[in-house]
Amino acid sequence: MFYWESRMKTITERFTKNSADAIQLFEPDPHTAYSIEAVGHLAGVPRRVILVYCKHGLLSPVVDADYGGYYFDDEAIRTVRRIEYLHSRYGLNLDGIKMVFRLMNEVERMRSELRFASR
């Protein structure tokens, strides 16, 4: 057996053994309201970052902050993850991310109109 074949076998065995220990993806429950701390924990960002996103209109709580704090739904967790991805992967600032979100919403609206018109 060649060296690289032996090495690949070792790597494959390690991967197979550790696959049970792999990180499980978290899919938020659509019927749950999450506190700002929980959203921060699940999305991997500090609480203050979520407040900045709210201030810039990228994120909205489902419960008014004046009535007991900030609570968010499952879509907010996905949105925070998207914001973080766009920022880290492409270096977009908040205005750029806002523009991307507007364009994505416009594309989705146009797709809906096309589906409706084609019926």
C-alpha positions as CSV (number, residue, x, y, z in Angstrom):
1,M,0.0,0.0,0.0
2,F,1.3,3.4,-0.9
3,Y,1.8,6.1,1.7
4,W,-1.1,8.3,0.5
5,E,-3.5,5.3,0.4
6,S,-2.5,4.5,4.0
7,R,-3.0,8.2,5.0
8,M,-6.4,8.4,3.3
9,K,-7.5,5.2,5.1
10,T,-6.5,6.8,8.5
11,I,-8.3,10.0,7.7
12,T,-11.4,8.2,6.6
13,E,-11.4,6.1,9.8
14,R,-11.1,9.2,12.0
15,F,-13.9,10.9,10.1
16,T,-16.2,7.9,10.4
17,K,-15.4,7.6,14.2
18,N,-15.9,11.3,14.8
19,S,-19.0,11.7,12.7
20,A,-21.2,10.9,15.6
21,D,-19.6,13.8,17.5
22,A,-20.2,16.2,14.6
23,I,-22.0,19.5,15.3
24,Q,-25.7,19.2,14.8
25,L,-27.4,22.0,12.9
26,F,-30.0,23.8,14.9
27,E,-33.3,24.5,13.2
28,P,-35.3,27.1,15.3
29,D,-38.9,26.2,16.3
30,P,-41.3,28.4,14.2
31,H,-43.7,28.7,17.1
32,T,-41.3,30.0,19.8
33,A,-40.4,33.5,20.8
34,Y,-36.7,33.8,21.6
35,S,-35.2,36.4,24.0
36,I,-32.5,38.6,22.6
37,E,-29.9,36.6,24.7
38,A,-31.1,33.3,23.2
39,V,-31.0,34.8,19.6
40,G,-27.5,36.0,20.3
41,H,-26.4,32.6,21.6
42,L,-28.0,30.7,18.7
43,A,-26.6,33.0,16.1
44,G,-23.3,33.4,17.7
45,V,-23.3,37.2,18.1
46,P,-23.4,39.5,21.1
47,R,-26.6,41.1,22.3
48,R,-25.4,44.6,21.4
49,V,-25.0,43.5,17.7
50,I,-28.6,42.4,17.6
51,L,-29.6,45.8,19.0
52,V,-27.6,47.5,16.2
53,Y,-29.3,45.4,13.6
54,C,-32.7,46.4,15.1
55,K,-31.6,50.1,15.1
56,H,-30.7,49.9,11.4
57,G,-34.0,48.2,10.5
58,L,-32.5,44.9,9.5
59,L,-34.2,43.0,12.3
60,S,-37.5,43.5,14.1
61,P,-38.7,42.0,17.4
62,V,-42.0,40.2,17.4
63,V,-42.8,41.7,20.8
64,D,-42.5,45.4,21.3
65,A,-39.5,46.2,23.5
66,D,-41.7,48.6,25.6
67,Y,-43.7,45.7,26.7
68,G,-41.2,43.4,28.4
69,G,-38.1,43.2,26.3
70,Y,-36.9,42.1,22.9
71,Y,-38.3,38.8,21.7
72,F,-37.7,37.3,18.2
73,D,-39.1,34.5,16.1
74,D,-37.2,31.8,14.1
75,E,-37.0,34.0,11.1
76,A,-35.0,36.6,13.1
77,I,-32.4,33.9,13.9
78,R,-32.0,33.1,10.2
79,T,-31.8,36.8,9.4
80,V,-29.0,37.4,11.9
81,R,-27.2,34.4,10.5
82,R,-27.6,35.8,6.9
83,I,-26.3,39.2,8.1
84,E,-23.3,37.6,9.7
85,Y,-22.6,35.6,6.6
86,L,-22.8,38.5,4.2
87,H,-20.6,40.6,6.5
88,S,-17.9,37.9,7.1
89,R,-17.9,36.3,3.6
90,Y,-18.3,39.4,1.4
91,G,-17.3,42.2,3.7
92,L,-20.6,44.1,3.3
93,N,-21.5,46.8,5.7
94,L,-25.0,47.3,7.1
95,D,-26.1,49.5,4.2
96,G,-24.8,46.9,1.7
97,I,-26.6,44.2,3.6
98,K,-29.8,46.3,3.6
99,M,-29.5,46.7,-0.1
100,V,-29.1,42.9,-0.6
101,F,-32.1,42.2,1.5
102,R,-34.2,44.7,-0.5
103,L,-33.1,43.2,-3.8
104,M,-33.8,39.7,-2.5
105,N,-37.3,40.8,-1.4
106,E,-37.9,42.4,-4.8
107,V,-36.8,39.2,-6.6
108,E,-39.1,37.1,-4.5
109,R,-42.0,39.5,-5.2
110,M,-41.4,39.3,-8.9
111,R,-41.2,35.5,-8.8
112,S,-44.6,35.5,-7.0
113,E,-46.1,37.7,-9.6
114,L,-44.7,35.5,-12.4
115,R,-46.2,32.4,-10.8
116,F,-49.5,34.1,-10.4
117,A,-49.5,35.3,-14.0
118,S,-48.6,32.0,-15.4
119,R,-51.6,30.3,-13.9
